[in-house]
Amino acid sequence: MDSALIPKGVKRCPTWQFALWIGAAGAVLLWGVFAMLLCWFKGLNQTNMNDSYGFALWIWADLAVIALGGGAFFTGFLRYIVGKDELKNIINYAVLIGFICYSSALLILAIDIGQPLRGWFIFWHANVHSMLTEVAFCLTCYFGVLTIEYVPLILENRQIDKVPFFHRISHNLHEIMAVFAATGAFLSFFHQGSLGGVPGVLFGRPFAYREGLFIWPWTFFLYTWSAAACGPCFTILVTWITEKITKKKLVKQNVIELLAKISGWMIGTYIIAKIIDTWYWAKVTAPASGFNLMDFYSNNPFYGIWILILEIVICGVVPALILITEKGRKNPVMLMTGIILAVLGACVNRWVMVLQVMAVPVLTFESWAMYYPSWQEVATTILPVAYGVILISLSYRYLPVFPQEQELNPEV
Amino acid sequence: MFPFCFEWIWDMSHMVFMGGLWYALTIMGLGLTYCIGKAFYDTYMNKGKDDHHH
C-alpha cells in the first residue's frame, strides 16, 4: 500500500504488521498523553513531588535523555569536525536518536513547569544569573540544530526527493552541515555542562556541592564528558535493538567498533576524573561541611554504598576496560555488555545527582526524605519512549536512515 | 529579551547570555536562509538538479 514511499532496494514488513506495531506503541503513547493532560489541567498535585522534591523523576529523565542524546553532538563532532568519515554510516541514526531525546526533554520540561503557556518567560524574562536559563537557551537552540540536521533525511524520502526544490534544499543543507554540527557541539558543551553545574553549585547540599574552576564546579565538566562518552553507546545500543527487531544487519561492524572504541577511551578518561572528583569530595569538600562519606549512604532504605560502586566501578570502570580493549570490542556479548553498562552508568549518575541529592538529610533534625513517583509521573516518563519508538519506526520505514542497509542485506 | 526591553541592563551577564542566544539563532537563521534561498535560485535557474550528497 505504501510501497512507493519505502526507500529503493530495501525490504520492509507488510503494512498491516507495521500498523499493528504502531498501534501498540500508540496505545502506550495515549496513556502518557492522558497523564500529561491530567498534569496540565489538574496541576502538579498529580505528582508525588513535595517540598523535599522540587526535582524528581521528570528531571532525572530529562537529564538522562539529554546525556544519552549526546551521541548526536559527539558523533556529529567526530564526523564533521574531526573527519571520521566511517561515521557517515551511523550519523543519520545518531541525529534521529538525538532529535527524539531532545524533543522528549523539552516535552518533559513542558509538563514539569506546570504552566506550559508561560514557557516563553524563560527567554523573555531571563534570569541571567541562573545556569538553568543557559540550559533552556542551549537546549532549545540545539533542538533547532537537530531539527535542521534531521530535515535533510526527511527530504530524502523517495517521493519528496522527486521535487527539485526539496532535493536542492536537502543538498544545500548537507553542503553546510559542518557549520550546524559545530554550532551543535558548542551548544551541547555548554548545556550538558550547565546541567552538571546546577547540582555542583548547591552549597547547601553537601552531597552535590563541588569546588571547581572559576564559576564552573567540576560537575560541569564531568557532565559534558560523560555525555560525550556514553551518548554514542546509546546510539550503538538503539542500533543493536533495531537490528534485533528488524532481523537485519544495518551498520557494518567496523563502524560500531570505531564508535565503541572512541566511547571506551572517553569513558576511561571520564571515570578517572570522576574517581578523583569523588575522592576529593569525600576527603576534603564534604568533611569541610561536617559530613563523612558514609553519612550519604547509610540509615536509609535505598541509598546504600552499593549505588556508588554501581556507578563508578560496575558501570564506569568495567565498560571502559571492555570497550578500550580490542578483544572486548570483537566479542559481541562483551561489546553489548560494555555498551549497556555505560548507558546504565550515565542514568545512575544522573539519578544520584538529582534524586539522592534531595533525599540526603542536610540539617541535624532532618531525616532521609524518600520519594516514590505517582503513576502520572511514570506514564509521562514512558510517553517519550513510546514517541521514540513511533518516530524511529516511521523513519526506518520511509527514510534512508542506514546507508549500508542495502549492501549488508543483498538477498533482498 | 532585547536591549530595548525595560528589564534589560547593560551588564556582562545580560550581554553574555542574550548575546550567546542571539548569536546561535543568527547562525541557524543565516544557514537556513542560505540553503532555502540557494534552492529557490537553483530551481528557478534549473541548476544543480543532479547533485548528490552521499
Interface residues (C-beta under 8 A of the other chain):
Chain A: F123 W124 H125 A126 V128 H129 T133 E134 F137 C138 C141 G144 V145 I148 P152 P164 F165 H167 R168 I169 S170 H171 N172 L173 H174 E175 I176 V179 F180 T183 F186 L187 F190 P403
Chain B: M1 C5 E7 S13 H14 V16 F17 M18 G20 L21 A24 L25 I27 M28 G31 L32 Y34 C35 I36 K38 A39 F40 D42 T43 G48 K49 D51 H52 H53 H54
